[in-house]
Amino acid sequence: MNKQFLADVAAGLGSSPKFLSSKYFYDKKGDQLFMQIMDLPEYYLTRAEMDIFTSQTGDIVNLLGVQKGVPFDVIELGAGDGSKTKMLLAELLGERFDFDYVPVDISANVLAHLERVLSLELPDLRIKSQNRDYFQTLQYLNKAGKQKIVLYLGSNLGNMPDEAAREFIYALGKNLNEGDKLILGVDLIKPSNVVLPAYSDSQGITSLFNLNLLHRINRELNANFKLDQFSHIAEYDEEIGIAKSYLKSEKDQDVYIGALKKTFIFAKDEKIQTEISRKYDQVIIGNILSGTGFTIKGVLKDKNSYFADYILELH
């Protein structure tokens, strides 16, 4: 049994209001569902960042300032399917840079799939997958003394409140060296009619993805959530730029979690927050980076200005 999962579920469902961490979306079924979400017409985030990595690859390499003949690591935190990163990796290989690609992900399933795909599409690529904590990986790689290019894409930073995001970026810097780079992908503030469908699609895939978290608790923690008695809802505050996902109880009900030997009471319409997705502008990014040691070397946006990749350097 995953003791951390158990502890986090106990803490989240024991809080008021209730919440569950979005990091537990990603079991084998969750991985498959998220890959489907990324292909949905409403889910603009992947396409927008893909546009940047496809049309501005050379600009990214120039801003990174890497030198030929000097080995470095390209480290992707939360690698996923690597679809965007492939463009950058292919450019670096084509220009004959000396580097290792180090995808880091909490899902061994995702890493295995990524290795299979990349070994076929980029056979010359040196891959050193890491199925471990981000900071453990960076500490391990720091011993080699090579320059590091860290990728944190997909607006994963947006799953954190701003203060936690600042602490995360600062902690990254503490595990890097002066001159190391960070490519930070962030979703930009935009109207509700663009954002909300990305978190509540017409095919219901996002709903299945969210509800799968309850299925995982049932399976791994011996709980008796009735999935048909909960529904997925998404909300977005355009003024502050924050989207949230919830699971709403459709009736008054009790849920027993065997691994905790505890019953949790849900009122009709009570919500469990499962995800927060922050949207950014230049002011918010500036506040988050303040005091972290990182400075902005460049900003690249997609053709619709929906998304931005910040190229940051540690000083």
C-alpha positions in Angstrom: 0.0 0.0 0.0 1.2 3.5 -0.8 1.4 5.0 2.7 1.8 8.6 1.3 -1.3 8.2 -0.8 -3.2 6.9 2.3 -2.0 9.8 4.4 -2.8 12.4 1.8 -6.3 11.1 1.2 -6.9 11.1 5.0 -5.7 14.7 5.3 -7.6 15.9 2.3 -11.0 14.3 3.0 -10.6 15.2 6.7 -10.3 18.9 5.8 -13.0 21.5 5.3 -13.4 22.1 2.5 -12.4 18.7 1.2 -9.6 18.2 -1.3 -7.5 15.5 -3.1 -4.1 16.1 -4.6 -4.0 16.1 -8.4 -0.8 14.2 -8.4 -2.8 11.0 -7.7 -4.7 11.3 -11.0 -1.9 9.4 -12.7 -2.3 5.6 -12.3 -2.2 3.5 -15.4 -5.9 4.4 -16.3 -5.3 8.0 -15.5 -2.3 8.2 -17.7 -4.3 6.8 -20.6 -7.2 9.2 -20.0 -4.8 12.2 -19.8 -3.3 11.3 -23.2 -6.8 11.3 -24.6 -7.5 14.7 -23.0 -4.4 16.2 -24.7 -5.8 15.3 -28.1 -9.3 16.8 -27.4 -10.2 19.8 -29.5 -11.1 21.8 -26.4 -7.7 21.2 -24.7 -5.7 24.1 -26.3 -2.8 23.9 -23.8 -0.9 21.1 -25.6 -1.4 22.5 -29.1 -0.4 26.0 -28.0 2.9 24.8 -26.4 3.5 22.4 -29.3 3.2 25.4 -31.7 6.0 27.1 -29.8 8.3 24.0 -29.8 7.5 23.4 -33.5 7.8 26.9 -35.0 10.4 28.4 -32.6 12.8 25.5 -31.9 15.8 27.4 -33.2 14.9 30.4 -31.0 14.8 28.1 -27.9 18.2 26.7 -28.7 19.7 30.1 -29.2 18.3 31.4 -25.9 19.6 28.4 -24.1 23.1 29.4 -25.1 24.5 25.8 -25.1 27.9 25.2 -26.7 29.0 22.4 -29.0 31.5 20.1 -27.5 30.4 20.9 -24.0 28.2 18.0 -22.6 24.9 18.9 -20.8 21.8 17.2 -19.6 18.3 18.0 -20.8 16.1 17.2 -17.8 12.3 17.1 -18.2 10.3 17.2 -15.0 7.0 15.4 -15.5 7.9 14.2 -19.0 4.6 12.8 -20.0 4.6 11.6 -23.7 7.4 13.9 -24.6 5.6 15.1 -27.8 6.7 18.7 -27.5 10.2 18.0 -26.2 10.9 15.7 -29.2 11.1 18.8 -31.4 13.8 20.3 -29.3 15.7 17.0 -28.9 15.6 16.5 -32.7 17.0 20.0 -33.2 19.8 19.4 -30.7 20.7 16.1 -32.3 20.6 17.6 -35.8 23.0 20.4 -34.6 25.3 17.7 -33.1 25.2 18.9 -29.5 26.5 16.5 -26.8 23.7 15.9 -24.4 21.7 13.2 -22.5 17.9 13.4 -22.2 16.7 12.7 -18.7 12.9 12.3 -18.5 11.6 12.3 -14.9 8.1 11.1 -14.1 6.3 9.6 -11.1 4.7 7.1 -13.6 6.8 4.2 -14.7 4.2 3.5 -17.3 4.7 6.9 -18.9 8.5 6.5 -18.9 8.3 3.1 -20.5 6.0 4.4 -23.2 8.3 7.4 -23.8 11.4 5.3 -24.1 9.8 3.0 -26.7 8.6 5.9 -28.8 11.9 7.9 -28.7 14.0 4.9 -29.3 12.2 4.5 -32.6 11.9 8.1 -33.6 15.3 9.4 -32.4 17.5 6.3 -32.3 20.7 8.3 -31.6 19.2 9.9 -28.5 20.8 8.9 -25.2 18.0 8.5 -22.7 18.5 8.2 -18.9 15.0 7.9 -17.4 14.4 8.6 -13.8 11.3 7.2 -12.0 11.9 9.3 -8.8 11.3 12.6 -7.1 12.4 15.7 -9.0 14.8 17.0 -6.4 16.3 13.6 -5.8 17.1 13.5 -9.5 18.6 16.9 -9.6 20.8 16.2 -6.6 21.9 13.0 -8.2 22.7 14.7 -11.5 24.5 17.6 -9.8 27.3 15.3 -8.8 28.3 14.9 -12.5 28.9 18.7 -12.7 27.4 19.0 -16.2 25.4 22.0 -17.3 21.7 21.4 -16.9 18.7 22.5 -19.0 15.5 21.8 -17.0 12.1 21.6 -18.7 9.0 22.1 -16.7 6.3 22.3 -19.4 2.6 22.0 -19.8 1.8 24.7 -17.1 2.4 22.1 -14.4 3.4 25.0 -12.2 -0.2 26.1 -12.3 -1.2 23.2 -10.1 0.4 25.1 -7.2 -0.7 28.3 -5.3 1.6 31.2 -6.1 3.6 31.0 -2.9 4.1 27.2 -3.3 5.2 27.9 -7.0 7.8 30.4 -5.8 9.1 27.9 -3.2 9.2 25.2 -5.9 11.2 27.4 -8.3 13.6 28.5 -5.5 14.1 24.8 -4.6 14.9 24.0 -8.2 17.5 26.7 -8.2 19.1 25.3 -5.0 19.7 22.1 -6.9 21.2 23.7 -9.9 24.3 25.7 -10.6 24.9 29.2 -11.9 24.3 29.4 -15.6 21.9 26.4 -15.7 18.6 27.1 -17.5 14.9 26.4 -16.9 12.3 26.3 -19.6 9.1 27.1 -17.8 5.8 26.6 -19.7 2.8 28.5 -18.4 -0.8 29.0 -19.5 -1.7 32.7 -19.9 -4.8 34.4 -18.6 -7.6 34.4 -21.2 -11.4 34.4 -21.4 -13.7 31.8 -19.8 -15.0 30.6 -23.2 -11.5 29.4 -24.1 -10.5 28.1 -20.7 -13.5 26.3 -19.3 -14.1 23.8 -22.1 -10.5 22.6 -21.7 -11.5 21.4 -18.2 -15.0 20.1 -19.0 -14.9 18.7 -22.5 -18.0 17.7 -24.6 -17.0 14.1 -24.7 -16.7 13.7 -20.9 -13.1 12.5 -20.9 -12.1 15.0 -18.3 -15.0 13.8 -16.1 -13.8 10.2 -16.4 -10.2 11.4 -15.6 -11.4 13.2 -12.5 -13.7 10.3 -11.3 -10.9 7.8 -11.9 -9.3 9.3 -8.7 -12.2 7.9 -6.7 -11.9 4.6 -8.5 -8.2 4.5 -7.5 -9.1 5.1 -3.8 -11.6 2.3 -4.0 -9.0 -0.1 -5.5 -5.9 0.8 -3.5 -7.4 1.9 -0.2 -10.4 -0.4 -0.1 -13.0 2.3 -0.2 -16.7 2.2 -1.4 -17.1 5.4 -3.4 -20.1 5.1 -5.8 -18.8 6.9 -8.8 -22.3 7.5 -10.2 -23.1 9.5 -7.1 -20.3 12.1 -7.8 -20.0 14.4 -10.8 -17.2 16.4 -12.3 -17.5 20.2 -12.4 -15.0 22.9 -13.5 -15.0 26.6 -12.5 -12.9 29.5 -13.8 -12.4 33.0 -12.3 -11.3 35.1 -15.2 -10.4 38.1 -13.0 -7.7 36.3 -11.1 -7.0 33.6 -13.7 -7.6 30.5 -11.7 -9.4 27.4 -12.9 -10.5 24.7 -10.4 -11.8 21.1 -10.8 -14.1 19.4 -8.3 -16.0 16.2 -7.7 -19.5 17.1 -6.4 -21.5 14.7 -4.2 -25.0 14.3 -5.8 -26.6 13.3 -2.5 -26.1 13.0 1.2 -23.9 10.0 1.6 -21.3 8.2 3.6 -18.1 6.7 2.2 -16.0 4.1 4.1 -12.3 3.8 3.4 -11.2 0.4 4.7 -7.4 1.2 4.8 -8.2 4.1 7.2 -11.0 2.3 9.1 -12.9 5.5 8.8 -16.2 6.8 7.4 -16.3 10.2 5.6 -19.6 12.1 5.4 -20.6 14.0 2.3 -23.5 16.4 2.1 -25.5 16.9 -1.1 -23.7 19.3 -3.4 -20.5 19.2 -1.3 -17.4 19.5 -3.4 -13.9 17.8 -3.3 -11.4 20.1 -4.9 -9.1 17.9 -7.1 -7.2 20.4 -9.1 -6.2 24.0 -9.3 -4.9 25.4 -12.6 -3.3 28.9 -12.4 -3.1 31.1 -15.5 -0.4 33.8 -15.6 0.6 37.2 -16.9 3.9 39.0 -16.7 3.2 40.5 -13.3 2.3 37.2 -11.7 5.4 35.5 -13.2 7.6 38.4 -12.0 6.3 38.0 -8.5 6.8 34.3 -8.5 10.4 34.5 -9.8 11.3 37.3 -7.3 14.0 36.0 -4.9 14.4 32.6 -6.6 17.7 33.4 -8.3 16.3 33.1 -11.8 16.1 35.8 -14.4 14.2 35.9 -17.7 16.3 35.4 -20.8 13.4 35.3 -23.2 9.7 34.7 -23.6 8.2 32.7 -26.5 4.4 32.7 -27.2 2.2 30.6 -29.5 0.5 32.3 -32.4 -2.7 33.0 -30.4 -0.8 34.2 -27.3 -2.6 31.5 -25.3 0.6 30.0 -23.8 4.2 31.1 -23.1 7.5 29.4 -22.5 9.9 31.4 -20.4 13.6 30.7 -20.8 15.2 31.4 -17.4 18.8 31.4 -16.2 20.1 30.9 -12.7 22.5 33.5 -11.4 
